[in-house]
């Protein structure tokens, strides 16, 4: 579990077009992450 004020670990996910996007690509910028479950899945 991350603590408030700690750095987020780097990770890579696919964007809406299927391209790899890494958190490291946005170093020094403000980033908003929006996670949501895929349709028809629990959560």
PDB file of N, CA, C and O in Angstrom, chain B, residues numbered from 101:
ATOM      1  N   UNK B 101       0.846  -1.172   0.000  1.00  0.00           N
ATOM      2  CA  UNK B 101       0.000   0.000   0.000  1.00  0.00           C
ATOM      3  C   UNK B 101       0.893   1.237   0.000  1.00  0.00           C
ATOM      4  O   UNK B 101       1.853   1.323   0.766  1.00  0.00           O
ATOM      5  N   UNK B 102       0.568   2.183  -0.859  1.00  0.00           N
ATOM      6  CA  UNK B 102       1.310   3.438  -0.902  1.00  0.00           C
ATOM      7  C   UNK B 102       0.864   4.343   0.236  1.00  0.00           C
ATOM      8  O   UNK B 102      -0.291   4.315   0.660  1.00  0.00           O
ATOM      9  N   UNK B 103       1.792   5.137   0.713  1.00  0.00           N
ATOM     10  CA  UNK B 103       1.469   6.110   1.745  1.00  0.00           C
ATOM     11  C   UNK B 103       1.351   7.483   1.098  1.00  0.00           C
ATOM     12  O   UNK B 103       1.970   7.750   0.068  1.00  0.00           O
ATOM     13  N   UNK B 104       0.559   8.343   1.704  1.00  0.00           N
ATOM     14  CA  UNK B 104       0.383   9.702   1.196  1.00  0.00           C
ATOM     15  C   UNK B 104       1.744  10.368   1.086  1.00  0.00           C
ATOM     16  O   UNK B 104       2.539  10.337   2.025  1.00  0.00           O
ATOM     17  N   UNK B 105       2.006  10.969  -0.065  1.00  0.00           N
ATOM     18  CA  UNK B 105       3.262  11.669  -0.287  1.00  0.00           C
ATOM     19  C   UNK B 105       4.364  10.822  -0.888  1.00  0.00           C
ATOM     20  O   UNK B 105       5.405  11.351  -1.277  1.00  0.00           O
ATOM     21  N   UNK B 106       4.153   9.500  -0.971  1.00  0.00           N
ATOM     22  CA  UNK B 106       5.181   8.639  -1.556  1.00  0.00           C
ATOM     23  C   UNK B 106       5.066   8.674  -3.079  1.00  0.00           C
ATOM     24  O   UNK B 106       4.012   8.989  -3.630  1.00  0.00           O
ATOM     25  N   UNK B 107       6.163   8.346  -3.739  1.00  0.00           N
ATOM     26  CA  UNK B 107       6.163   8.326  -5.202  1.00  0.00           C
ATOM     27  C   UNK B 107       5.422   7.098  -5.713  1.00  0.00           C
ATOM     28  O   UNK B 107       5.521   6.011  -5.144  1.00  0.00           O
ATOM     29  N   UNK B 108       4.689   7.291  -6.783  1.00  0.00           N
ATOM     30  CA  UNK B 108       3.976   6.172  -7.410  1.00  0.00           C
ATOM     31  C   UNK B 108       4.980   5.295  -8.148  1.00  0.00           C
ATOM     32  O   UNK B 108       5.900   5.814  -8.782  1.00  0.00           O
ATOM     33  N   UNK B 109       4.822   3.983  -8.076  1.00  0.00           N
ATOM     34  CA  UNK B 109       5.713   3.107  -8.833  1.00  0.00           C
ATOM     35  C   UNK B 109       5.432   3.233 -10.329  1.00  0.00           C
ATOM     36  O   UNK B 109       4.294   3.468 -10.736  1.00  0.00           O
ATOM     37  N   UNK B 110       6.460   3.079 -11.131  1.00  0.00           N
ATOM     38  CA  UNK B 110       6.265   3.149 -12.575  1.00  0.00           C
ATOM     39  C   UNK B 110       5.479   1.926 -13.040  1.00  0.00           C
ATOM     40  O   UNK B 110       5.661   0.824 -12.523  1.00  0.00           O
ATOM     41  N   UNK B 111       4.627   2.129 -13.997  1.00  0.00           N
ATOM     42  CA  UNK B 111       3.874   1.031 -14.603  1.00  0.00           C
ATOM     43  C   UNK B 111       3.553   1.399 -16.038  1.00  0.00           C
ATOM     44  O   UNK B 111       3.606   2.568 -16.419  1.00  0.00           O
ATOM     45  N   UNK B 112       3.223   0.396 -16.826  1.00  0.00           N
ATOM     46  CA  UNK B 112       2.873   0.596 -18.228  1.00  0.00           C
ATOM     47  C   UNK B 112       1.534  -0.075 -18.495  1.00  0.00           C
ATOM     48  O   UNK B 112       1.306  -1.216 -18.092  1.00  0.00           O
ATOM     49  N   UNK B 113       0.651   0.647 -19.180  1.00  0.00           N
ATOM     50  CA  UNK B 113      -0.664   0.143 -19.546  1.00  0.00           C
ATOM     51  C   UNK B 113      -0.938   0.491 -21.005  1.00  0.00           C
ATOM     52  O   UNK B 113      -0.209   1.278 -21.609  1.00  0.00           O
ATOM     53  N   UNK B 114      -1.974  -0.089 -21.558  1.00  0.00           N
ATOM     54  CA  UNK B 114      -2.380   0.237 -22.924  1.00  0.00           C
ATOM     55  C   UNK B 114      -3.351   1.410 -22.905  1.00  0.00           C
ATOM     56  O   UNK B 114      -4.236   1.479 -22.052  1.00  0.00           O
ATOM     57  N   UNK B 115      -3.181   2.337 -23.854  1.00  0.00           N
ATOM     58  CA  UNK B 115      -4.140   3.420 -23.974  1.00  0.00           C
ATOM     59  C   UNK B 115      -5.323   2.961 -24.824  1.00  0.00           C
ATOM     60  O   UNK B 115      -5.396   1.794 -25.208  1.00  0.00           O
ATOM     61  N   UNK B 116      -6.245   3.869 -25.116  1.00  0.00           N
ATOM     62  CA  UNK B 116      -7.459   3.516 -25.851  1.00  0.00           C
ATOM     63  C   UNK B 116      -7.187   3.052 -27.272  1.00  0.00           C
ATOM     64  O   UNK B 116      -8.056   2.452 -27.904  1.00  0.00           O
ATOM     65  N   UNK B 117      -5.976   3.327 -27.786  1.00  0.00           N
ATOM     66  CA  UNK B 117      -5.611   2.906 -29.136  1.00  0.00           C
ATOM     67  C   UNK B 117      -4.709   1.673 -29.153  1.00  0.00           C
ATOM     68  O   UNK B 117      -4.245   1.251 -30.212  1.00  0.00           O
ATOM     69  N   UNK B 118      -4.461   1.096 -27.967  1.00  0.00           N
ATOM     70  CA  UNK B 118      -3.640  -0.097 -27.881  1.00  0.00           C
ATOM     71  C   UNK B 118      -2.140   0.170 -27.797  1.00  0.00           C
ATOM     72  O   UNK B 118      -1.342  -0.759 -27.925  1.00  0.00           O
ATOM     73  N   UNK B 119      -1.743   1.432 -27.581  1.00  0.00           N
ATOM     74  CA  UNK B 119      -0.335   1.786 -27.462  1.00  0.00           C
ATOM     75  C   UNK B 119       0.111   1.734 -26.008  1.00  0.00           C
ATOM     76  O   UNK B 119      -0.654   2.086 -25.110  1.00  0.00           O
ATOM     77  N   UNK B 120       1.350   1.294 -25.767  1.00  0.00           N
ATOM     78  CA  UNK B 120       1.907   1.299 -24.417  1.00  0.00           C
ATOM     79  C   UNK B 120       2.107   2.726 -23.942  1.00  0.00           C
ATOM     80  O   UNK B 120       2.642   3.566 -24.665  1.00  0.00           O
ATOM     81  N   UNK B 121       1.668   2.991 -22.713  1.00  0.00           N
ATOM     82  CA  UNK B 121       1.884   4.288 -22.079  1.00  0.00           C
ATOM     83  C   UNK B 121       2.437   4.014 -20.692  1.00  0.00           C
ATOM     84  O   UNK B 121       1.856   3.249 -19.922  1.00  0.00           O
ATOM     85  N   UNK B 122       3.557   4.639 -20.377  1.00  0.00           N
ATOM     86  CA  UNK B 122       4.213   4.441 -19.091  1.00  0.00           C
ATOM     87  C   UNK B 122       4.068   5.699 -18.243  1.00  0.00           C
ATOM     88  O   UNK B 122       4.084   6.813 -18.767  1.00  0.00           O
ATOM     89  N   UNK B 123       3.928   5.521 -16.952  1.00  0.00           N
ATOM     90  CA  UNK B 123       3.858   6.664 -16.052  1.00  0.00           C
ATOM     91  C   UNK B 123       5.120   7.514 -16.174  1.00  0.00           C
ATOM     92  O   UNK B 123       5.065   8.732 -16.010  1.00  0.00           O
ATOM     93  N   UNK B 124       6.251   6.880 -16.459  1.00  0.00           N
ATOM     94  CA  UNK B 124       7.514   7.603 -16.601  1.00  0.00           C
ATOM     95  C   UNK B 124       7.479   8.605 -17.754  1.00  0.00           C
ATOM     96  O   UNK B 124       8.260   9.556 -17.757  1.00  0.00           O
ATOM     97  N   UNK B 125       6.588   8.415 -18.735  1.00  0.00           N
ATOM     98  CA  UNK B 125       6.462   9.349 -19.849  1.00  0.00           C
ATOM     99  C   UNK B 125       5.954  10.721 -19.399  1.00  0.00           C
ATOM    100  O   UNK B 125       6.077  11.703 -20.131  1.00  0.00           O
ATOM    101  N   UNK B 126       5.394  10.784 -18.215  1.00  0.00           N
ATOM    102  CA  UNK B 126       4.780  12.018 -17.731  1.00  0.00           C
ATOM    103  C   UNK B 126       5.530  12.624 -16.549  1.00  0.00           C
ATOM    104  O   UNK B 126       4.971  13.434 -15.810  1.00  0.00           O
ATOM    105  N   UNK B 127       6.786  12.240 -16.368  1.00  0.00           N
ATOM    106  CA  UNK B 127       7.577  12.741 -15.243  1.00  0.00           C
ATOM    107  C   UNK B 127       7.610  14.266 -15.260  1.00  0.00           C
ATOM    108  O   UNK B 127       7.873  14.877 -16.296  1.00  0.00           O
ATOM    109  N   UNK B 128       7.344  14.870 -14.116  1.00  0.00           N
ATOM    110  CA  UNK B 128       7.345  16.315 -13.986  1.00  0.00           C
ATOM    111  C   UNK B 128       6.029  16.973 -14.350  1.00  0.00           C
ATOM    112  O   UNK B 128       5.897  18.192 -14.246  1.00  0.00           O
ATOM    113  N   UNK B 129       5.053  16.185 -14.775  1.00  0.00           N
ATOM    114  CA  UNK B 129       3.743  16.716 -15.138  1.00  0.00           C
ATOM    115  C   UNK B 129       2.690  16.237 -14.146  1.00  0.00           C
ATOM    116  O   UNK B 129       2.872  15.215 -13.486  1.00  0.00           O
ATOM    117  N   UNK B 130       1.609  16.964 -14.046  1.00  0.00           N
ATOM    118  CA  UNK B 130       0.494  16.507 -13.223  1.00  0.00           C
ATOM    119  C   UNK B 130      -0.286  15.479 -14.020  1.00  0.00           C
ATOM    120  O   UNK B 130      -0.531  15.661 -15.212  1.00  0.00           O
ATOM    121  N   UNK B 131      -0.677  14.393 -13.353  1.00  0.00           N
ATOM    122  CA  UNK B 131      -1.369  13.291 -14.022  1.00  0.00           C
ATOM    123  C   UNK B 131      -2.593  12.896 -13.203  1.00  0.00           C
ATOM    124  O   UNK B 131      -2.525  12.776 -11.980  1.00  0.00           O
ATOM    125  N   UNK B 132      -3.701  12.699 -13.888  1.00  0.00           N
ATOM    126  CA  UNK B 132      -4.904  12.160 -13.268  1.00  0.00           C
ATOM    127  C   UNK B 132      -5.109  10.767 -13.844  1.00  0.00           C
ATOM    128  O   UNK B 132      -5.172  10.596 -15.061  1.00  0.00           O
ATOM    129  N   UNK B 133      -5.212   9.772 -12.971  1.00  0.00           N
ATOM    130  CA  UNK B 133      -5.445   8.395 -13.405  1.00  0.00           C
ATOM    131  C   UNK B 133      -6.885   8.023 -13.108  1.00  0.00           C
ATOM    132  O   UNK B 133      -7.396   8.266 -12.014  1.00  0.00           O
ATOM    133  N   UNK B 134      -7.519   7.438 -14.089  1.00  0.00           N
ATOM    134  CA  UNK B 134      -8.913   7.035 -13.940  1.00  0.00           C
ATOM    135  C   UNK B 134      -8.995   5.558 -14.264  1.00  0.00           C
ATOM    136  O   UNK B 134      -8.869   5.163 -15.423  1.00  0.00           O
ATOM    137  N   UNK B 135      -9.205   4.747 -13.255  1.00  0.00           N
ATOM    138  CA  UNK B 135      -9.323   3.301 -13.416  1.00  0.00           C
ATOM    139  C   UNK B 135     -10.791   2.917 -13.310  1.00  0.00           C
ATOM    140  O   UNK B 135     -11.505   3.391 -12.427  1.00  0.00           O
ATOM    141  N   UNK B 136     -11.225   2.067 -14.202  1.00  0.00           N
ATOM    142  CA  UNK B 136     -12.605   1.599 -14.148  1.00  0.00           C
ATOM    143  C   UNK B 136     -12.647   0.155 -14.659  1.00  0.00           C
ATOM    144  O   UNK B 136     -11.808  -0.240 -15.468  1.00  0.00           O
ATOM    145  N   UNK B 137     -13.618  -0.628 -14.190  1.00  0.00           N
ATOM    146  CA  UNK B 137     -13.698  -2.017 -14.642  1.00  0.00           C
ATOM    147  C   UNK B 137     -14.208  -2.107 -16.072  1.00  0.00           C
ATOM    148  O   UNK B 137     -14.993  -1.270 -16.518  1.00  0.00           O
ATOM    149  N   UNK B 138     -13.756  -3.124 -16.780  1.00  0.00           N
ATOM    150  CA  UNK B 138     -14.288  -3.394 -18.105  1.00  0.00           C
ATOM    151  C   UNK B 138     -15.773  -3.756 -17.982  1.00  0.00           C
ATOM    152  O   UNK B 138     -16.231  -4.217 -16.937  1.00  0.00           O
ATOM    153  N   UNK B 139     -16.495  -3.541 -19.051  1.00  0.00           N
ATOM    154  CA  UNK B 139     -17.919  -3.870 -19.052  1.00  0.00           C
ATOM    155  C   UNK B 139     -18.118  -5.360 -18.764  1.00  0.00           C
ATOM    156  O   UNK B 139     -17.333  -6.208 -19.187  1.00  0.00           O
ATOM    157  N   UNK B 140     -19.180  -5.643 -18.040  1.00  0.00           N
ATOM    158  CA  UNK B 140     -19.564  -7.012 -17.718  1.00  0.00           C
ATOM    159  C   UNK B 140     -18.542  -7.748 -16.874  1.00  0.00           C
ATOM    160  O   UNK B 140     -18.423  -8.968 -16.984  1.00  0.00           O
ATOM    161  N   UNK B 141     -17.787  -7.025 -16.020  1.00  0.00           N
ATOM    162  CA  UNK B 141     -16.861  -7.671 -15.092  1.00  0.00           C
ATOM    163  C   UNK B 141     -17.195  -7.199 -13.678  1.00  0.00           C
ATOM    164  O   UNK B 141     -17.703  -6.091 -13.501  1.00  0.00           O
ATOM    165  N   UNK B 142     -16.919  -8.015 -12.686  1.00  0.00           N
ATOM    166  CA  UNK B 142     -17.182  -7.558 -11.318  1.00  0.00           C
ATOM    167  C   UNK B 142     -16.193  -6.461 -10.923  1.00  0.00           C
ATOM    168  O   UNK B 142     -15.054  -6.454 -11.389  1.00  0.00           O
ATOM    169  N   UNK B 143     -16.611  -5.567 -10.095  1.00  0.00           N
ATOM    170  CA  UNK B 143     -15.709  -4.568  -9.577  1.00  0.00           C
ATOM    171  C   UNK B 143     -16.126  -3.220  -9.872  1.00  0.00           C
ATOM    172  O   UNK B 143     -15.448  -2.266  -9.490  1.00  0.00           O
TER     173      UNK B 143
END
